């Protein structure tokens, strides 16, 4: 299959390259060896950073901008897009634009998801009732209480709760939630399938948000305390829903609003026709910044590897670094290649793809 297409489908290399930029770097590496080789390029974020960019391009949506409160409590201009679908406009939102890093000077215990609720309220005012929201890459861990407060919920009367205050909340009131929310339809793309609580819940990602390991049990207990009260108000169990722990528990908050949580990478793969492309290919290249135990929890490279296995195609993963915990899923890939030093991340990714192709297997 020497003339068969190669598929390029990376996730973001967090902090250095978006999924789109990583795909472009991989194409550069391909062109150094096979400049005329057919290729199918499909950047594959998973709900986190870069999801808006890919969604807007796929749907030919109109770029927009608004000003809302970010995780550190400061107002900032944030991009989004509107897709004019047959049944009315759909807002395409990437939560990381509001709740993600960096958050200079803001302690983890004081970060808020309030801006996401402000954003939704602005869109409701514009008549939007359909939303596609990517969840991932957050610096917050408040189970979406800040977002719910901006939409009308009250936590002991507090309209802007922060994680540091949640353990002391005695009463949650949701009767004043914006009534327009009942008319909304949500497509929520989560980057992981973890539940809200416990060691394998949102706490699994808290260390990378700057939460000290010794504080994790108390934080998790505070989230459980408030989540239990929210569940009682709707008489539904939500904390164990796959994806409830995404984006510091924003998945739980959207499930509370009645949303269905969908794994982001498979959704975007279907939208792009990735399965058909892999079936017709010689091999597929994917990648992300860190290949570790999180890769097995619904991240883009795992989705690519599963599709490749379905069609008997080799999957090569390019990683910024390979953690020992990646061993649980590493066998799904025919090759795992860690980046070597280069002038920048894009050059390193291009070099890695070139090195693989010069071995002559594809």
C-alpha positions as CSV (number, residue, x, y, z in Angstrom):
1,X,0.0,0.0,0.0
2,X,3.0,2.3,-0.7
3,X,0.8,4.8,-2.6
4,X,-2.2,4.6,-0.2
5,X,-2.9,7.7,1.8
6,X,-1.5,8.4,5.2
7,X,-3.8,9.8,7.9
8,X,-2.7,12.6,10.1
9,X,-4.9,12.9,13.3
10,X,-3.1,14.4,16.3
11,X,-4.5,15.8,19.5
12,X,-3.0,19.0,20.9
13,X,0.5,19.1,22.4
14,X,-0.7,20.9,25.5
15,X,0.9,24.3,26.0
16,X,2.8,24.2,22.7
17,X,0.7,23.2,19.7
18,X,-3.0,23.1,19.1
19,X,-4.3,20.0,17.3
20,X,-4.4,22.0,14.1
21,X,-0.8,23.2,14.5
22,X,0.4,19.7,15.4
23,X,-1.3,18.3,12.2
24,X,0.4,20.9,10.1
25,X,3.8,20.0,11.6
26,X,3.1,16.3,10.9
27,X,2.3,17.2,7.3
28,X,5.7,19.0,7.0
29,X,7.4,15.8,8.2
30,X,5.5,13.8,5.6
31,X,6.3,16.1,2.8
32,X,10.1,15.9,3.4
33,X,9.9,12.2,2.6
34,X,6.9,11.8,0.3
35,X,6.0,15.3,-1.0
36,X,3.3,13.9,-3.4
37,X,1.9,11.2,-1.0
38,X,-1.9,11.5,-0.6
39,X,-3.0,12.3,2.9
40,X,-6.1,12.9,5.0
41,X,-5.6,15.5,7.6
42,X,-7.9,15.4,10.6
43,X,-6.8,17.4,13.8
44,X,-8.5,15.5,16.6
45,X,-8.9,17.5,19.9
46,X,-11.1,15.8,22.5
47,X,-13.1,18.6,24.0
48,X,-10.2,20.6,25.4
49,X,-7.9,23.1,23.8
50,X,-8.3,23.5,20.1
51,X,-11.9,22.0,19.9
52,X,-13.4,25.3,18.9
53,X,-10.9,25.8,16.1
54,X,-11.6,22.4,14.6
55,X,-15.4,22.5,15.0
56,X,-15.7,26.0,13.5
57,X,-13.6,24.9,10.5
58,X,-15.6,21.7,10.0
59,X,-19.0,23.5,10.2
60,X,-17.9,26.7,8.5
61,X,-19.2,28.6,11.5
62,X,-19.0,32.4,11.9
63,X,-16.3,33.6,14.4
64,X,-17.6,35.7,17.3
65,X,-16.1,37.3,20.4
66,X,-17.5,38.2,23.9
67,X,-16.2,39.4,27.2
68,X,-16.7,37.2,30.3
69,X,-15.1,36.5,33.6
70,X,-12.2,34.0,33.3
71,X,-11.1,31.5,36.0
72,X,-9.0,34.1,37.9
73,X,-12.1,36.4,38.2
74,X,-10.9,38.9,35.5
75,X,-12.9,40.0,32.5
76,X,-11.4,39.0,29.1
77,X,-12.4,38.9,25.5
78,X,-13.1,35.2,24.5
79,X,-13.7,33.7,21.1
80,X,-16.6,31.5,20.1
81,X,-18.5,30.7,16.9
82,X,-22.1,30.5,15.7
83,X,-23.2,27.8,13.3
84,X,-26.3,28.6,11.4
85,X,-28.0,25.1,11.4
86,X,-31.3,24.3,9.8
87,X,-33.1,24.3,13.2
88,X,-31.5,27.6,14.4
89,X,-28.1,28.9,15.5
90,X,-25.8,26.7,17.5
91,X,-23.2,28.3,19.7
92,X,-19.8,26.5,19.5
93,X,-17.9,27.0,22.8
94,X,-14.6,25.9,24.2
95,X,-14.7,26.0,28.0
96,X,-10.9,26.1,28.3
97,X,-11.1,29.7,26.8
98,X,-12.8,30.7,30.1
99,X,-11.7,28.2,32.7
100,X,-8.2,27.2,31.4
101,X,-4.7,28.1,32.2
102,X,-2.9,30.4,32.7
103,X,-4.4,32.0,35.8
104,X,-1.6,34.2,37.1
105,X,-1.9,34.9,40.8
106,X,-5.2,33.0,41.3
107,X,-5.1,30.3,44.0
108,X,-6.7,27.1,42.9
109,X,-9.2,27.4,45.8
110,X,-10.5,30.7,44.4
111,X,-10.8,29.9,40.7
112,X,-14.3,30.1,39.2
113,X,-16.3,28.8,36.3
114,X,-18.7,31.7,36.6
115,X,-17.7,33.1,33.2
116,X,-19.1,30.1,31.4
117,X,-22.5,30.9,33.0
118,X,-22.2,34.5,32.0
119,X,-21.4,33.4,28.4
120,X,-24.4,31.1,28.2
121,X,-26.7,33.9,29.6
122,X,-25.4,36.3,26.9
123,X,-26.2,33.7,24.2
124,X,-29.7,33.1,25.7
125,X,-30.3,36.8,25.4
126,X,-29.4,36.6,21.7
127,X,-32.0,33.8,21.2
128,X,-29.6,30.9,21.1
129,X,-31.0,27.7,22.5
130,X,-28.6,25.1,21.1
131,X,-25.0,24.7,22.4
132,X,-22.0,22.6,21.5
133,X,-19.5,22.9,24.3
134,X,-16.1,21.4,24.5
135,X,-15.0,20.5,28.1
136,X,-11.3,20.0,28.9
137,X,-8.1,21.8,29.8
138,X,-9.5,23.5,32.8
139,X,-7.7,25.2,35.7
140,X,-10.8,25.0,37.8
141,X,-12.3,22.3,40.1
142,X,-15.6,23.5,41.4
143,X,-18.0,21.0,39.9
144,X,-19.4,23.9,37.8
145,X,-20.9,25.7,40.8
146,X,-19.7,29.0,39.6
147,X,-21.4,28.5,36.2
148,X,-24.6,27.4,37.9
149,X,-24.5,30.5,40.2
150,X,-24.2,32.8,37.1
151,X,-27.3,31.0,35.7
152,X,-29.3,31.7,38.9
153,X,-28.5,28.9,41.4
154,X,-27.7,30.1,44.9
155,X,-25.3,28.5,47.4
156,X,-26.3,29.9,50.8
157,X,-27.4,33.0,48.9
158,X,-23.9,33.3,47.3
159,X,-24.0,34.2,43.7
160,X,-20.3,33.6,43.2
161,X,-19.2,30.5,45.1
162,X,-15.5,29.4,45.1
163,X,-14.1,26.0,45.9
164,X,-12.8,27.3,49.2
165,X,-16.3,28.0,50.4
166,X,-18.1,24.8,49.2
167,X,-17.6,22.6,52.2
168,X,-19.5,25.1,54.4
169,X,-22.5,25.4,52.1
170,X,-25.7,24.5,54.0
171,X,-28.4,25.1,51.4
172,X,-28.4,25.0,47.6
173,X,-31.4,26.7,45.9
174,X,-32.0,26.1,42.2
175,X,-35.5,27.5,41.9
176,X,-34.2,30.8,40.4
177,X,-32.2,29.1,37.6
178,X,-32.8,30.8,34.3
179,X,-36.1,29.4,33.0
180,X,-34.8,29.6,29.4
181,X,-32.4,26.7,30.2
182,X,-35.4,24.3,30.0
183,X,-35.6,25.1,26.3
184,X,-31.9,24.4,25.6
185,X,-30.3,21.5,23.9
186,X,-26.8,20.6,24.7
187,X,-24.0,18.7,23.0
188,X,-21.3,18.4,25.6
189,X,-18.0,17.0,24.4
190,X,-15.9,15.7,27.3
191,X,-12.1,15.0,27.0
192,X,-12.2,12.2,29.7
193,X,-14.7,9.7,30.9
194,X,-14.0,10.0,34.6
195,X,-16.8,10.3,37.2
196,X,-16.9,13.3,39.5
197,X,-15.7,11.9,42.7
198,X,-13.0,9.7,44.1
199,X,-9.4,9.0,43.2
200,X,-10.3,8.3,39.6
201,X,-12.7,11.4,39.4
202,X,-11.9,15.0,38.9
203,X,-9.3,14.7,41.6
204,X,-7.1,12.7,39.2
205,X,-6.3,15.9,37.4
206,X,-6.2,18.3,40.3
207,X,-2.5,18.2,40.8
208,X,-1.9,19.7,37.4
209,X,-4.2,22.5,38.4
210,X,-1.9,23.3,41.4
211,X,-3.9,21.6,44.1
212,X,-1.6,20.1,46.8
213,X,-1.8,16.3,47.2
214,X,-2.5,16.7,50.9
215,X,-5.6,18.8,50.2
216,X,-7.2,16.4,47.7
217,X,-9.4,14.5,50.1
218,X,-10.9,17.7,51.6
219,X,-11.5,19.2,48.2
220,X,-13.2,16.0,47.0
221,X,-15.3,15.9,50.1
222,X,-16.4,19.5,49.6
223,X,-17.4,18.8,46.0
224,X,-19.3,15.7,47.1
225,X,-21.1,17.7,49.7
226,X,-22.4,20.3,47.2
227,X,-23.0,17.8,44.4
228,X,-25.2,15.7,46.8
229,X,-27.4,18.7,47.4
230,X,-27.7,19.4,43.7
231,X,-28.6,15.8,43.0
232,X,-31.3,15.9,45.6
233,X,-32.9,18.9,43.9
234,X,-33.4,17.0,40.7
235,X,-33.8,13.5,42.3
236,X,-31.2,12.0,40.0
237,X,-27.8,10.5,40.6
238,X,-25.2,12.2,38.4
239,X,-21.8,12.0,40.1
240,X,-21.0,8.6,38.6
241,X,-21.9,9.6,35.1
242,X,-19.0,9.0,32.6
243,X,-17.5,12.4,32.0
244,X,-18.9,14.1,35.1
245,X,-15.4,14.7,36.2
246,X,-14.4,16.5,33.0
247,X,-13.0,20.0,33.3
248,X,-13.0,20.0,37.1
249,X,-16.6,18.8,37.3
250,X,-18.1,20.9,34.6
251,X,-19.4,17.7,33.1
252,X,-21.4,17.1,36.3
253,X,-22.9,20.6,36.1
254,X,-24.0,20.2,32.5
255,X,-25.5,16.8,33.3
256,X,-27.4,18.6,36.1
257,X,-28.8,20.9,33.4
258,X,-30.0,17.9,31.5
259,X,-27.2,17.6,29.0
260,X,-25.9,14.3,27.6
261,X,-22.1,14.0,27.8
262,X,-20.4,12.7,24.7
263,X,-16.7,11.7,24.4
264,X,-15.2,14.5,22.4
265,X,-12.7,12.7,20.2
266,X,-15.1,10.0,18.8
267,X,-17.6,12.8,18.1
268,X,-15.1,14.8,16.1
269,X,-13.8,11.7,14.4
270,X,-17.3,10.9,13.2
271,X,-17.8,14.5,12.0
272,X,-14.7,14.3,9.9
273,X,-15.2,10.8,8.5
274,X,-12.0,9.5,10.1
275,X,-13.1,5.9,10.2
276,X,-13.5,5.7,6.4
277,X,-10.2,7.6,5.9
278,X,-8.3,5.1,8.1
279,X,-9.9,2.1,6.3
280,X,-8.5,3.4,3.0
281,X,-5.1,4.3,4.4
282,X,-1.7,2.7,4.8
283,X,-1.1,4.0,8.3
284,X,-2.2,6.7,10.7
285,X,-0.2,9.2,12.7
286,X,-1.5,10.6,15.9
287,X,0.0,12.2,19.0
288,X,-0.3,14.5,22.0
289,X,1.9,16.2,24.5
290,X,2.0,13.6,27.2
291,X,1.3,9.9,26.6
292,X,0.3,8.6,30.0
293,X,-2.6,6.9,31.9
294,X,-4.9,9.7,30.8
295,X,-4.5,8.6,27.2
296,X,-6.6,5.5,28.0
297,X,-9.4,7.7,29.4
298,X,-10.9,8.8,26.0
299,X,-8.1,11.0,24.7
300,X,-7.8,11.4,20.9
301,X,-4.8,9.0,20.3
302,X,-6.7,6.2,22.0
303,X,-9.6,6.7,19.7
304,X,-7.3,6.8,16.6
305,X,-5.6,3.5,17.8
306,X,-9.0,1.8,18.2
307,X,-10.1,2.8,14.7
308,X,-6.8,1.7,13.2
309,X,-7.1,-1.7,14.9
310,X,-10.6,-2.1,13.6
311,X,-9.2,-1.9,10.0
312,X,-5.8,-3.6,10.6
313,X,-3.9,-0.4,10.1
314,X,-0.7,0.6,12.0
315,X,-1.1,3.6,14.3
316,X,2.0,5.6,15.2
317,X,1.8,7.9,18.2
318,X,4.2,10.9,18.5
319,X,4.5,12.1,22.2
320,X,6.1,15.0,23.8
321,X,7.0,12.6,26.5
322,X,6.1,9.0,27.3
323,X,5.2,8.3,31.0
324,X,5.6,4.8,32.5
325,X,1.8,4.8,33.1
326,X,1.3,4.8,29.3
327,X,2.2,1.1,29.4
328,X,-1.5,0.2,30.0
329,X,-2.4,1.3,26.5
330,X,0.9,1.4,24.6
331,X,0.3,-2.0,22.9
332,X,-2.5,-0.4,20.9
333,X,0.1,1.5,18.9
334,X,2.5,0.0,16.4
335,X,5.1,2.6,17.3
336,X,5.4,5.1,20.1
337,X,7.9,7.9,19.4
338,X,9.0,10.5,22.0
339,X,10.1,13.9,20.6
340,X,13.8,14.7,20.4
341,X,15.2,18.2,21.1
342,X,14.6,20.7,18.3
343,X,14.3,24.5,17.7
344,X,10.6,24.4,18.6
345,X,7.8,21.9,19.2
346,X,6.6,22.0,15.6
347,X,10.0,21.2,14.3
348,X,10.3,18.3,16.8
349,X,7.0,16.8,15.6
350,X,7.9,17.2,11.9
351,X,11.3,15.5,12.7
352,X,9.6,12.6,14.4
353,X,7.3,11.9,11.5
354,X,10.2,12.2,9.0
355,X,12.2,9.7,11.1
356,X,9.4,7.2,11.1
357,X,8.7,7.4,7.4
358,X,12.4,7.1,6.5
359,X,12.3,3.6,8.0
360,X,10.3,2.7,4.9
361,X,7.5,0.7,6.4
362,X,4.6,2.7,5.0
